[in-house]
């Protein structure tokens, strides 16, 4: 029986499956290949590139919250297992999706909503482990499994946002109250320090006045014969009294009325 040699070009990162009389014979690598037709023929090609499949799965958590989980599966065909990948699975993407559903729906219902968000990495590891063990014998390598998103029901999201907003407002109020407390304490400390310094100043002023009066009284009584210290004090009091009246009278906004005191 005669035949002809056909040229088959295989793209980079692809593998072609060659059959002999309908049965698997061998695979072809990238480049130009010769196939003796009709004894041999190319049944199909498989890509060896890493592919990504996104799976959306809805399930319920332990606290009865429905949540949509999006899982990204990165996989590729093993070059040494092209035969298994080509012949043993009709739809590998559907097979992977089924295993993702199984893992997600058996893991998340054991966790509360908060715990589910915290265990994204654990879920991804469980999915990869389960898929790797199953898909390897079919010629597929699971490169990675990522839980890319978890979305609760819209009403639950609204409630969570309100809780977070309330928590933030509470924290802001606490911080503001703490700030006001610090301001009050610092203001009180400043006022106490101011009063202390004012008291020291007044004490020094009064001491200076007393020392001055003491010197004035001593000088006055020694220079003027027949005067006593009481006479000098009375004179000083009268002088200060008239100075006070002058200062008050010079201010137009002052409305204080002084009633003269009768001498006894």
C-alpha positions as CSV (number, residue, x, y, z in Angstrom):
1,X,0.0,0.0,0.0
2,X,1.4,3.4,-0.9
3,X,1.1,6.7,0.8
4,X,2.3,10.2,0.8
5,X,4.3,12.3,3.2
6,X,2.4,15.2,4.5
7,X,4.0,18.2,6.3
8,X,2.5,19.1,9.7
9,X,3.6,22.3,11.4
10,X,3.1,22.5,15.1
11,X,3.1,25.8,16.9
12,X,5.4,26.6,19.8
13,X,4.1,25.4,23.2
14,X,1.7,23.0,21.4
15,X,1.7,19.2,21.0
16,X,0.0,17.3,18.2
17,X,-1.5,13.8,18.7
18,X,-0.8,11.4,15.8
19,X,-3.0,8.2,15.3
20,X,-2.2,5.1,13.3
21,X,-5.3,3.5,11.9
22,X,-7.4,5.3,14.5
23,X,-5.2,4.3,17.5
24,X,-2.7,6.5,19.3
25,X,0.8,6.4,17.9
26,X,2.9,9.3,19.1
27,X,3.0,13.0,19.6
28,X,4.7,15.8,17.5
29,X,6.6,18.7,19.0
30,X,6.9,22.3,17.8
31,X,8.2,22.8,14.2
32,X,7.8,21.1,10.9
33,X,7.0,17.4,11.0
34,X,6.3,14.7,8.3
35,X,3.3,12.4,8.6
36,X,2.9,9.4,6.3
37,X,-0.8,9.7,5.3
38,X,-3.2,7.8,5.3
39,X,-1.5,5.4,7.7
40,X,-0.8,8.1,10.1
41,X,-2.9,11.2,10.7
42,X,-3.0,14.1,13.1
43,X,-6.0,13.7,15.4
44,X,-5.7,17.1,17.1
45,X,-3.4,19.4,19.1
46,X,-3.2,20.5,22.7
47,X,-1.8,23.7,24.1
48,X,1.0,23.3,26.7
49,X,0.6,26.9,27.9
50,X,-0.6,27.8,31.3
51,X,-4.4,28.5,31.1
52,X,-6.7,30.1,33.6
53,X,-10.2,29.1,34.5
54,X,-12.4,31.3,36.7
55,X,-15.1,29.5,38.6
56,X,-18.0,31.2,40.4
57,X,-19.6,29.3,43.2
58,X,-22.4,30.3,45.5
59,X,-22.7,28.7,48.9
60,X,-23.9,29.4,52.5
61,X,-21.7,30.0,55.5
62,X,-22.2,28.6,59.0
63,X,-24.1,31.8,60.1
64,X,-26.6,31.4,57.1
65,X,-25.1,34.1,54.9
66,X,-25.1,33.4,51.1
67,X,-21.8,34.2,49.6
68,X,-20.4,34.1,46.0
69,X,-16.8,32.9,45.7
70,X,-14.7,33.4,42.6
71,X,-11.8,31.0,42.3
72,X,-9.1,31.3,39.6
73,X,-7.4,28.0,38.6
74,X,-4.2,28.1,36.6
75,X,-3.3,24.8,34.9
76,X,-1.5,23.3,32.0
77,X,-1.1,20.0,30.1
78,X,2.0,17.9,31.1
79,X,4.1,17.3,28.1
80,X,4.8,13.7,29.0
81,X,1.0,13.1,29.5
82,X,-0.4,14.5,26.3
83,X,-2.0,11.1,25.5
84,X,-4.0,11.0,28.8
85,X,-5.0,14.7,28.5
86,X,-6.2,14.2,24.9
87,X,-8.1,10.9,25.3
88,X,-9.3,10.5,28.9
89,X,-11.2,13.8,29.5
90,X,-13.9,15.1,27.2
91,X,-14.1,18.5,28.9
92,X,-11.3,19.2,31.4
93,X,-12.6,22.7,32.3
94,X,-16.0,21.3,33.4
95,X,-14.1,18.6,35.4
96,X,-12.1,21.3,37.2
97,X,-15.2,23.3,37.8
98,X,-16.9,20.4,39.4
99,X,-14.0,19.8,41.8
100,X,-13.9,23.5,42.8
101,X,-17.6,23.4,43.6
102,X,-17.1,20.3,45.7
103,X,-14.2,21.8,47.8
104,X,-15.8,25.2,48.3
105,X,-19.2,23.8,49.2
106,X,-17.7,21.4,51.7
107,X,-15.4,24.0,53.3
108,X,-17.2,27.3,53.6
109,X,-20.4,26.0,55.3
110,X,-18.2,25.1,58.3
111,X,-17.1,28.7,58.7
112,X,-18.8,31.9,59.7
113,X,-18.7,34.8,57.3
114,X,-15.9,36.6,59.1
115,X,-13.9,33.3,59.3
116,X,-14.5,32.7,55.6
117,X,-12.8,35.9,54.7
118,X,-9.9,35.0,57.0
119,X,-9.5,31.5,55.5
120,X,-9.2,32.4,51.8
121,X,-5.7,31.0,51.7
122,X,-6.8,27.8,53.4
123,X,-9.6,27.3,50.9
124,X,-7.2,27.9,48.0
125,X,-4.7,25.4,49.3
126,X,-7.5,22.8,49.8
127,X,-8.7,23.3,46.2
128,X,-5.2,23.0,44.7
129,X,-4.5,19.9,46.8
130,X,-7.8,18.2,45.7
131,X,-7.4,19.1,42.0
132,X,-3.7,18.2,41.8
133,X,-4.4,14.7,43.1
134,X,-7.2,14.1,40.7
135,X,-6.1,15.9,37.5
136,X,-2.5,14.7,37.5
137,X,-3.6,11.2,36.3
138,X,-5.4,12.9,33.5
139,X,-2.3,14.7,32.3
140,X,-2.9,18.1,33.9
141,X,-0.8,20.0,36.3
142,X,-2.5,22.5,38.7
143,X,-0.1,25.4,38.8
144,X,-2.1,27.5,41.3
145,X,-5.5,28.1,42.8
146,X,-6.5,31.5,44.0
147,X,-9.6,32.7,45.8
148,X,-9.8,36.1,44.1
149,X,-13.1,37.4,45.5
150,X,-15.8,36.7,48.1
151,X,-19.0,38.7,47.8
152,X,-21.8,38.3,50.4
153,X,-25.4,39.2,49.6
154,X,-26.0,42.9,49.0
155,X,-28.1,43.3,52.2
156,X,-25.3,41.7,54.2
157,X,-22.7,44.0,52.5
158,X,-24.9,47.1,53.5
159,X,-25.1,45.9,57.1
160,X,-21.4,45.3,57.2
161,X,-20.7,48.8,55.9
162,X,-23.0,50.2,58.5
163,X,-21.2,48.3,61.2
164,X,-17.8,49.4,60.0
165,X,-19.0,53.0,59.7
166,X,-20.4,52.9,63.3
167,X,-17.1,51.4,64.5
168,X,-15.1,54.2,62.8
169,X,-17.4,56.9,64.3
170,X,-17.0,55.3,67.7
171,X,-13.2,55.3,67.4
172,X,-13.3,58.9,66.1
173,X,-15.4,60.0,69.0
174,X,-13.1,58.3,71.5
175,X,-10.1,59.9,69.9
176,X,-11.8,63.3,69.9
177,X,-12.8,62.9,73.6
178,X,-9.2,61.9,74.4
179,X,-7.9,65.0,72.6
180,X,-10.4,67.2,74.4
181,X,-9.3,65.6,77.7
182,X,-5.6,66.4,76.9
183,X,-6.6,70.0,76.0
184,X,-8.5,70.5,79.3
185,X,-5.6,69.0,81.3
186,X,-3.0,71.1,79.6
187,X,-5.2,74.2,80.0
188,X,-5.7,73.5,83.7
189,X,-1.9,73.0,84.1
190,X,-1.2,76.2,82.2
191,X,-3.8,78.1,84.3
192,X,-2.3,76.7,87.6
193,X,1.2,77.6,86.5
194,X,-0.1,81.1,85.5
195,X,-1.8,81.6,88.8
196,X,1.3,80.4,90.6
197,X,3.5,82.8,88.7
198,X,0.9,85.6,89.2
199,X,0.9,84.9,92.9
200,X,4.6,85.0,93.1
201,X,4.5,88.4,91.2
202,X,1.8,89.8,93.5
203,X,3.7,88.6,96.6
204,X,6.9,90.3,95.4
205,X,5.0,93.4,94.5
206,X,3.4,93.6,97.9
207,X,6.7,93.0,99.6
208,X,8.2,95.8,97.6
209,X,5.3,98.1,98.6
210,X,5.6,97.1,102.2
211,X,9.3,97.7,102.2
212,X,8.7,101.1,100.5
213,X,6.1,102.1,103.0
214,X,8.3,101.0,105.9
215,X,11.1,103.2,104.6
216,X,8.7,106.1,104.0
217,X,7.2,105.9,107.5
218,X,10.6,105.7,109.1
219,X,12.0,108.7,107.1
220,X,8.8,110.8,107.6
221,X,8.7,110.3,111.4
222,X,12.4,111.0,111.8
223,X,12.3,114.2,109.7
224,X,9.1,115.7,111.1
225,X,8.9,116.1,114.8
226,X,5.6,115.2,116.6
227,X,4.4,112.7,114.0
228,X,3.7,109.1,114.7
229,X,3.7,106.1,112.3
230,X,-0.1,106.1,112.5
231,X,-0.2,109.7,111.1
232,X,1.9,108.6,108.2
233,X,-0.3,105.6,107.5
234,X,-3.4,107.7,107.6
235,X,-1.8,110.2,105.2
236,X,-0.9,107.4,102.8
237,X,-4.4,105.9,102.9
238,X,-6.0,109.2,102.1
239,X,-3.6,109.7,99.2
240,X,-4.4,106.3,97.8
241,X,-8.1,106.9,98.3
242,X,-8.0,110.1,96.2
243,X,-5.8,108.4,93.5
244,X,-8.5,105.6,93.3
245,X,-11.3,108.2,92.9
246,X,-9.3,109.9,90.1
247,X,-8.7,106.7,88.2
248,X,-12.3,105.6,88.4
249,X,-13.6,109.0,87.4
250,X,-11.3,109.1,84.4
251,X,-13.0,106.1,82.9
252,X,-16.3,106.9,81.1
253,X,-17.5,103.3,81.1
254,X,-17.3,103.0,84.9
255,X,-20.6,103.1,86.7
256,X,-19.4,102.4,90.3
257,X,-20.9,104.7,92.9
258,X,-18.9,105.3,96.2
259,X,-20.8,106.6,99.2
260,X,-18.6,108.7,101.6
261,X,-18.0,107.2,104.9
262,X,-18.9,109.4,107.9
263,X,-16.2,110.1,110.4
264,X,-16.9,108.8,113.9
